[in-house]
Amino acid sequence: MATSSLIPGPEPRFRLPDPRGRFGAYGGMFVPETLMTPLLELGRAYDEARRDPVFQSEFAKLLRIYAGRPTGLYLAESLTRHLGGAKVYLKREDMLHTGAHKINNVIGQALLARRMGKTRIIAETGAGQHGTATAAVCARFGLKAVIYMGEADMERQALNVYRMRLMGAEVRGVGAGQRTLKEAVNEAMRDWVTNVRDTHYILGTAYGSHPYPMMVRDFHRIISIESKAQMLEAEGRLPDEVVACVGGGSNAIGSFFEYLDEPSVRLTGVEAGGRGIRRGEHAARFAGGRVGVLQGCMTYLLQDAEGQIEGTHSVSAGLDYAAVGPEHAHYHDAGRIGFGYATDAETLDAFQLLSRSEGIIPALESSHALAWGFRRAAELPADKVVLINLSGRGDKDVWSAARAMGVEIKL
Amino acid sequence: MGRIEDTFARCKAEGRSAFVSYVCAGDPDGPTSADILLALARGGADILEVGVPFSDPLADGLTNQLAAQRALEGGMTHEGLLEVLRKVRAGTDKPLVLYTYYNLLFARGLEASCAALKAAGADALLTLDCPPEEAGDLLAACAKHKLQAIFIVAPTTPPARIAAIAKVASGFIYYVSRAGVTGERSDLAADLAAGVAEIRRHTALPVCVGFGISTPAQVRAVGEVADGVVVGSALVNVVAANRASPGKAAEAVGAKVRELAAGLERRP
């Protein structure tokens, strides 16, 4: 790429967020006063950094030599034959170091933290992918890392807990509430309030108070910059549809962003349908949520009539979250990004189908996008092209997927 | 004048700071928390802060988090909160300040929430996750329903922000200091004095200070520099310790507030 992926262009997609951090009606800075000054400082520091050629080239270099970019655009021929419809391409974010797209953002924020003179890093993690990426990059930069993780997720993702500790991070279990990602975010924010002078909070998704949704999006924008160029090279045209899973929505916004101003490309975010759209059984915010404010921004939330946040369920820890990134909320209302969901059962089917047809074991999070994308591909004629963002690899999920499918693994 | 202004004027006339108590509504249950609030009023609290339990109280420390969890598990609802407020308002004329989160107000509409809270006896709102930048709609709703809007100033807040906060705030400024809670009394006073003096350069509003103040000596030390001393965790812990026998909670909290507020009595 000749120009940096961090520089905003003149197209409409770059106009959001506005200076108040709003994506239309969504986003903003709904945080305690203690965090306002650090967040405003972070916004200024990021704005300076993104325009600094030294920062840009360091970011690009680490994406290349440490994360392993560019990732491939893979035509899944065997799968395409099996589905009998549109061509299926996979953007191979699963091939990145530490196993998922998460590392793009972590490298960017760690560089920023170092530039700001912060010596301690905190992060939340759900599936453990963001925590693992944070632990790795902090080890590389010599930064102290403290990772907050819900205790239920620590059980589901024991392997990732060990990986984080192996790389020198401290993993702190969070026992409040339903002991998953939402509680880990609360605890990380409390830590930040207390230790803000020497600590940077590497938020792991395109969520929270401004500037996080914008900054995290920018660090993942590289996904669609690459895929667009690769698709033009492979097919001589743009895909008909791009599909990505949506928890907070970082891999989705990164893989959609460069297509937002291309009206011929349909964009679909796939949420976690869990055991079905019933209270507490899923994490499909656009299917069962209402607008509200949680953990820093205004967006769609799963909540009760009183505004209390509802419990969620998903087979994948990374999508098991009650709120969605504010940029997605905006493009949902604007009709630019469509949203659907895949249930746990559909997800596990897709997880197995990709494993068998292509020898690629996908993350359970990404398997939601696969479930939707496979169905779409089967419906579409052979001259259409569906691009699915394979956001992470499934090594971490083998244990819980086996359990969900009733297979007992003995070690 | 409103109840809050009256209270600070009266305390000033008595030559002392105001004692501001915090407990969570519905902890351990609605009726008991109303009794606790009335016991606080009788025991010497001048302003009653009422925490509204939220499922995700990210601005609160562990003590208040657990209180909110107990309250929600105890069945606390919006209607339950209004009942608590009505009962307390019927028994005392002391100011009631709600300590809440934006989503709880937004869920039923900012206007409707403010109207209902005002009608139940509330005097002011402190919305923990709503800085002045996001407060436009909320301030309009508060103004329409004559609720005062209290804002927090933190040690990280620079002078220019203090001025911006002072411009929209009413009632009092809540200064949340985290430094030197357990330090020497003289250090504590020196740190605080500087922070409070900075706030006073920007506003004539009274300044209340809170940060886990738990002993009469700390109450007295903070009272020397601030217009109000906020005590929360120390009272919530008493509620928690009595949750097996809620009937005794109000009495125990009343005793605690008498012990702590004694630090504020006018000295010769």
Interface residues (C-beta under 8 A of the other chain):
Chain A: R20 G28 M29 F30 V31 P32 E33 T34 M36 T37 P38 A176 G177 K182 V185 N186 M189 R190 V193 T194 V196 R290 G292 V293 L294 Q295 G296 L301 Q303 A305 E306 G307 Q308 I309
Chain B: F54 S55 D56 P57 L58 A59 G61 Q65 Q69 L72 T77 H78 Y101 Y102 N103 L104 L105 F106 A107 R108 L128 D129 C130 P131 E133 E134 F151 I152 V153 A154 P155 T156 T157 P158 R161 I165 V176 R178
